[in-house]
């Protein structure tokens, strides 16, 4: 593909006007793919402000940026008009501290977190790791405070912590979020499994049912923001919802921090990310619509198509 002058001009204008530019699918408030979400989350943890370009809104930019930087995938991060790389490279640079240096920031805290693994949990983890040679136990806590274990070779940049004979590896962000973590094995009526307590985690975003949403919309007590893309909104939409775009983003950010805002997507996952973002901005009355527009179609308005 050849890069036409108009598209090249658009790209170079973004880079001229902004020191840090992330070309991504969706926006930092409503990312439309996991790689874009992860990269934006890393930048959000370092910077109060940076430019993002939603390539899904401009097909010329979506294809042109791949040619411009000779990089085949999205997202792409540019700093000082130079291509840094995609999600994997940005993640590695974040964990090594190189990204911090590139941005003129202090290197990250690489101290090991204090964690507690109970005897019962340690026994189950050791049992699960039996027979897995050449791999390490990684513990990750993402920007939404969702935690998970996985077995993979060590990359060399991880932070190591040990408790009750269990050695775990963390990336930089996970190590900070895991401070004081308690990992236990419990039996409940639902079954047995690991439980993970993260003392540093904020209170969960309130989940609003579609029934409550309907009541609040009828009473004009909440702003409903739809974070889905254009194609999805064409398939199914709620008339009272406002579409998340740059103009609405600026309007919302200027509102009082006690403004009631509910975020909705297809099933409630992407809107959760948006709600988390606005809480980080200081908004105190944000909610995520549980089940998304799918639940609205099934429980409130059957004329809204299910897709």
C-alpha positions as CSV (number, residue, x, y, z in Angstrom):
1,X,0.0,0.0,0.0
2,X,1.2,3.5,-0.9
3,X,0.7,6.3,1.6
4,X,-1.0,9.2,0.0
5,X,-0.1,12.8,0.9
6,X,-3.4,13.5,2.7
7,X,-3.1,10.6,5.1
8,X,0.6,11.3,5.6
9,X,-0.3,14.8,6.4
10,X,-2.9,13.8,9.0
11,X,-0.4,11.5,10.7
12,X,2.4,14.0,10.8
13,X,0.0,16.7,12.1
14,X,-0.8,14.4,15.1
15,X,2.9,13.8,15.7
16,X,3.8,17.5,15.4
17,X,1.1,18.7,17.8
18,X,1.6,16.1,20.5
19,X,4.8,14.7,22.1
20,X,3.1,11.3,23.0
21,X,0.6,9.8,20.5
22,X,-1.0,6.4,20.8
23,X,-2.6,5.0,17.6
24,X,-5.1,2.5,19.0
25,X,-8.4,0.7,18.5
26,X,-11.0,2.8,20.5
27,X,-10.0,5.3,23.1
28,X,-8.2,5.0,26.5
29,X,-11.7,5.4,28.1
30,X,-13.2,2.7,25.8
31,X,-10.5,0.5,24.2
32,X,-11.8,-1.9,21.5
33,X,-9.1,-4.5,21.8
34,X,-7.1,-6.1,24.6
35,X,-3.7,-4.9,23.3
36,X,-4.9,-1.3,23.0
37,X,-6.4,-1.5,26.5
38,X,-3.1,-2.8,28.0
39,X,-1.0,-0.2,26.2
40,X,-3.3,2.7,27.2
41,X,-3.4,1.4,30.8
42,X,0.4,1.5,31.0
43,X,0.4,5.1,29.7
44,X,-2.4,6.1,32.0
45,X,-0.3,4.9,35.0
46,X,2.5,7.3,33.9
47,X,1.0,10.3,32.3
48,X,-1.9,12.6,33.1
49,X,-2.4,13.5,29.5
50,X,-1.4,12.2,26.0
51,X,-2.9,12.1,22.6
52,X,-4.7,9.0,21.3
53,X,-6.0,8.3,17.8
54,X,-8.9,5.9,17.3
55,X,-7.9,4.1,14.0
56,X,-11.4,2.5,13.8
57,X,-12.8,5.9,13.0
58,X,-10.5,6.5,10.0
59,X,-9.7,3.6,7.7
60,X,-7.0,5.7,5.9
61,X,-5.2,6.2,9.2
62,X,-5.7,2.6,10.2
63,X,-3.9,1.3,7.2
64,X,-1.7,4.4,6.7
65,X,0.0,4.3,10.1
66,X,1.2,0.7,9.3
67,X,2.9,2.0,6.2
68,X,4.2,5.2,7.8
69,X,6.1,3.4,10.6
70,X,6.6,0.1,8.7
71,X,4.9,-1.6,11.6
72,X,2.1,-4.1,10.8
73,X,-0.1,-4.0,14.0
74,X,-2.1,-1.7,16.2
75,X,-1.6,-0.2,18.7
76,X,1.5,1.9,18.0
77,X,3.1,4.4,20.4
78,X,5.0,7.4,19.1
79,X,7.2,9.6,21.4
80,X,8.8,12.8,20.0
81,X,7.7,11.7,16.5
82,X,9.6,8.5,16.7
83,X,7.9,5.0,16.7
84,X,8.4,3.2,20.0
85,X,6.6,0.0,19.1
86,X,3.5,-2.0,19.8
87,X,2.0,-3.5,23.0
88,X,4.7,-6.1,23.6
89,X,7.6,-3.6,23.2
90,X,5.9,-0.9,25.3
91,X,5.2,-3.5,28.1
92,X,8.8,-4.7,28.1
93,X,10.0,-1.1,28.2
94,X,7.6,-0.3,31.0
95,X,8.9,-3.2,33.1
96,X,12.5,-2.4,32.5
97,X,12.1,1.3,33.3
98,X,13.2,2.3,29.8
99,X,9.8,3.8,29.0
100,X,10.0,5.9,32.1
101,X,13.4,7.2,31.0
102,X,12.1,7.9,27.5
103,X,9.3,10.0,29.0
104,X,11.7,11.8,31.4
105,X,10.2,10.2,34.5
106,X,11.8,8.5,37.5
107,X,12.4,4.8,37.2
108,X,9.7,2.6,38.7
109,X,9.8,1.2,42.2
110,X,11.1,-2.4,41.8
111,X,10.9,-3.5,45.4
112,X,9.3,-6.9,46.0
113,X,5.8,-6.9,47.4
114,X,5.0,-8.4,50.8
115,X,2.6,-11.3,50.1
116,X,1.2,-14.0,52.2
117,X,0.4,-17.5,50.9
118,X,-1.4,-19.8,53.4
119,X,-0.3,-23.4,53.9
120,X,-3.5,-24.6,52.1
121,X,-2.9,-22.4,49.1
122,X,0.8,-23.2,49.0
123,X,0.0,-27.0,48.9
124,X,-2.5,-26.5,46.0
125,X,-0.1,-24.3,44.0
126,X,2.8,-26.8,44.4
127,X,0.5,-29.6,43.3
128,X,-0.6,-27.6,40.2
129,X,3.0,-26.8,39.3
130,X,4.1,-30.4,39.5
131,X,5.6,-31.7,36.3
132,X,6.0,-28.2,34.8
133,X,9.7,-27.8,34.2
134,X,11.4,-24.7,32.8
135,X,8.6,-22.3,33.6
136,X,7.9,-19.9,36.5
137,X,4.7,-18.8,38.3
138,X,3.7,-15.3,37.2
139,X,1.2,-13.3,39.2
140,X,-0.5,-10.4,37.3
141,X,-2.8,-7.7,38.6
142,X,-4.2,-5.6,35.7
143,X,-5.3,-1.9,35.8
144,X,-8.8,-3.0,36.7
145,X,-7.4,-5.0,39.7
146,X,-8.2,-8.4,38.1
147,X,-5.6,-10.9,39.1
148,X,-4.5,-14.2,37.5
149,X,-1.7,-16.8,37.7
150,X,0.0,-18.2,34.6
151,X,3.0,-20.5,34.0
152,X,5.6,-19.1,31.5
153,X,9.3,-18.8,31.2
154,X,10.9,-15.9,33.0
155,X,11.8,-13.0,30.8
156,X,14.5,-11.5,33.1
157,X,12.8,-8.2,33.9
158,X,10.4,-9.5,36.5
159,X,10.3,-8.7,40.2
160,X,10.5,-11.8,42.4
161,X,8.7,-12.4,45.7
162,X,8.4,-15.6,47.8
163,X,6.1,-16.8,50.5
164,X,5.7,-20.2,52.1
165,X,8.1,-21.8,49.7
166,X,6.3,-20.4,46.6
167,X,8.3,-18.2,44.2
168,X,6.3,-15.8,42.1
169,X,7.3,-13.3,39.4
170,X,5.6,-9.9,38.9
171,X,5.8,-7.2,36.3
172,X,6.3,-3.7,37.7
173,X,2.7,-2.6,37.8
174,X,1.5,-5.9,39.3
175,X,4.2,-5.8,42.0
176,X,2.9,-2.4,43.2
177,X,-0.8,-3.5,43.1
178,X,0.0,-6.8,44.9
179,X,1.5,-5.2,48.1
180,X,0.0,-6.9,51.1
181,X,-1.8,-9.6,49.0
182,X,-3.1,-12.6,50.9
183,X,-3.6,-15.8,48.9
184,X,-5.7,-18.6,50.5
185,X,-7.5,-21.8,49.5
186,X,-11.1,-22.0,50.6
187,X,-14.1,-24.3,50.4
188,X,-17.5,-22.8,49.9
189,X,-20.9,-24.0,48.8
190,X,-19.9,-23.0,45.3
191,X,-16.8,-25.2,45.5
192,X,-13.1,-25.0,46.3
193,X,-10.5,-22.5,44.9
194,X,-8.0,-19.8,45.5
195,X,-9.0,-16.5,46.9
196,X,-6.9,-13.4,46.5
197,X,-7.2,-10.4,48.7
198,X,-5.6,-7.2,47.4
199,X,-5.6,-4.5,50.2
200,X,-4.5,-1.8,47.7
201,X,-7.5,-2.3,45.4
202,X,-10.1,0.4,45.3
203,X,-13.7,-0.5,46.1
204,X,-15.4,-2.1,43.1
205,X,-17.3,0.1,40.6
206,X,-21.0,-0.1,41.4
207,X,-23.0,-2.3,39.1
208,X,-26.3,-0.8,38.0
209,X,-29.1,-3.1,36.8
210,X,-31.0,-2.2,33.7
211,X,-34.1,-1.9,35.8
212,X,-32.5,0.8,38.0
213,X,-31.1,2.4,34.9
214,X,-34.6,2.7,33.4
215,X,-35.9,4.3,36.6
216,X,-33.0,6.8,36.7
217,X,-33.3,7.7,33.0
218,X,-37.1,8.3,33.4
219,X,-36.3,10.6,36.4
220,X,-33.5,12.3,34.5
221,X,-31.1,11.3,37.3
222,X,-28.2,9.9,35.3
223,X,-26.2,10.5,32.1
224,X,-25.9,7.3,30.1
225,X,-22.8,7.0,28.0
226,X,-22.5,4.3,25.3
227,X,-18.8,3.4,24.7
228,X,-19.5,1.0,21.8
229,X,-18.3,1.8,18.3
230,X,-20.5,3.1,15.4
231,X,-21.2,-0.3,13.8
232,X,-22.5,-1.8,17.1
233,X,-24.7,1.2,17.8
234,X,-26.2,0.8,14.3
235,X,-27.3,-2.7,15.3
236,X,-28.8,-1.7,18.7
237,X,-29.1,1.5,20.6
238,X,-30.8,3.2,23.5
239,X,-32.3,6.5,22.5
240,X,-31.3,8.2,25.8
241,X,-27.6,7.2,25.5
242,X,-24.9,9.5,24.4
243,X,-22.0,8.3,22.3
244,X,-18.5,8.5,23.7
245,X,-16.4,10.7,21.5
246,X,-13.9,13.5,21.9
247,X,-16.5,16.2,22.3
248,X,-18.5,14.3,24.9
249,X,-15.3,13.4,26.7
250,X,-14.3,17.0,27.0
251,X,-17.9,17.9,28.1
252,X,-17.9,15.2,30.8
253,X,-14.5,16.1,32.2
254,X,-15.7,19.7,32.7
255,X,-18.7,18.5,34.8
256,X,-18.8,18.5,38.6
257,X,-17.2,15.4,40.0
258,X,-20.4,14.3,41.7
259,X,-22.3,14.1,38.4
260,X,-24.0,10.7,38.1
261,X,-22.8,8.8,35.0
262,X,-23.6,5.3,33.9
263,X,-21.5,3.6,31.2
264,X,-22.9,0.9,28.9
265,X,-21.5,-1.4,26.2
266,X,-22.6,-4.8,24.7
267,X,-22.3,-6.9,27.8
268,X,-20.6,-4.7,30.5
269,X,-16.9,-5.3,30.0
270,X,-15.7,-2.3,28.0
271,X,-18.0,0.0,29.9
272,X,-16.3,-1.2,33.1
273,X,-13.0,0.1,31.8
274,X,-14.6,3.5,31.0
275,X,-16.1,3.7,34.5
276,X,-12.7,2.9,36.1
277,X,-11.1,5.7,34.0
278,X,-13.6,8.3,35.1
279,X,-13.3,7.3,38.7
280,X,-9.5,7.9,38.4
281,X,-10.4,11.4,37.2
282,X,-12.2,12.0,40.5
283,X,-15.8,11.2,39.6
284,X,-17.6,9.8,42.6
285,X,-21.0,8.7,41.1
286,X,-20.0,6.4,38.3
287,X,-21.6,3.1,37.6
288,X,-21.3,0.3,35.1
289,X,-24.5,-1.1,33.5
290,X,-24.5,-4.8,34.4
291,X,-25.1,-7.0,31.3
292,X,-24.9,-4.0,29.0
293,X,-27.4,-3.3,26.2
294,X,-27.8,-7.1,25.9
295,X,-29.6,-7.1,29.3
296,X,-31.6,-4.0,28.3
297,X,-32.9,-5.8,25.2
298,X,-33.9,-8.8,27.2
299,X,-35.3,-7.2,30.3
300,X,-36.5,-3.7,29.4
301,X,-37.1,-3.1,25.7
302,X,-37.4,-6.2,23.4
303,X,-37.6,-3.9,20.4
304,X,-33.9,-3.2,20.8
305,X,-32.2,-6.1,18.8
306,X,-30.0,-8.6,20.5
307,X,-26.8,-9.2,18.6
